[in-house]
Amino acid sequence: MSAAPLVGYSSSGSEDEAEAGARVRPGAEGRSRGQSPLPGQRLPVPDSVLHMFPSTEEGPVDDSAKHRGRVRTFPHERGNWATHVYVPYEAREEFLDLLDALLCHAQTYVPRLVRMEAFHLSLSQSVVLRHHWILPFVQALKDRVASFQRFCFTTDQVKIYTNQEKTRTFVGLEVTSGHAHFLDLVAEVDRVMEEFDLSTFYQDPSFHISLAWCVGDARLQMEGPCLQELQGIVDEFEDSEMLLRAYAEQIRCKSGNKFFSMPLK
């Protein structure tokens, strides 16, 4: 598949049609006032009517207050879909009990920490796809990972992360076994990214499950005694060795509000 640049595309043909409809037709400039319009010629719309309706071309206002202070990594644009590839993680009740214990302790250092609503292990950065490239992108992913077997991995190392902009901090559990399998998956996902001229994943990635997050860079408060104490909670938690072992059974791609699942063999 050839590379597909993600800028310069029109989201639909409606803008071109509207622009064409607004052009003056040849010969219309010289017609005098009072003459009947030519057959098929549109009458001008009065200004009073034009101003009755607000423009629909403006994108939605990104109000971070509605997202607990989160700020978009890239601005919203019509026809652009934020896209992310990952391995979903199904949390069991015992895992949530461990998470509650970790969060309760971490909040003594950073009270604004909140629990993640869902859990996963990322295989890509968040990238932007034009709407008409979503299905070709997903099909390319399916073709690339079709031969992969499901595999076991362990996440039992507490680690503190930030996003690239340092606007959010995360408490995560890092993968300590199964790392090579995740690297193999990322290699195939990266090839698809390159086909579509998108950013590939980080060099030397730290695969992990994010457990909690907060706005801002909280590494100073969380690294050191807090991190050591959180690791102690994990190590001493009942059956944590078995609890934090899981299987990667599918890959999922989220693009906007659409989800696509690719089961592993």
Secondary structure, DSSP 4 states (H G I P E B T S, - for coil): -----SSS--S-SHHHHHHHHHSPPTT-TTPPTTSPPPTTPPPPPPHHHHTTS--S-SPPP--GGGGTT---SS---TTEEEEEEEEEE---HHHHHHHHHHHHHHTTT-TT-EE-SSEEEESS--EEEEGGGHHHHHHHHHHHHTTPPPEEEEEEEEEEEE-TTSSEEEEEEEEEESHHHHHHHHHHHHHHHHHTT---PPSS---EEEEEEEES--HHHHTTHHHHHHHHHHHHSTTHHHHTEEEE-EEEEEETTEEEEEE--
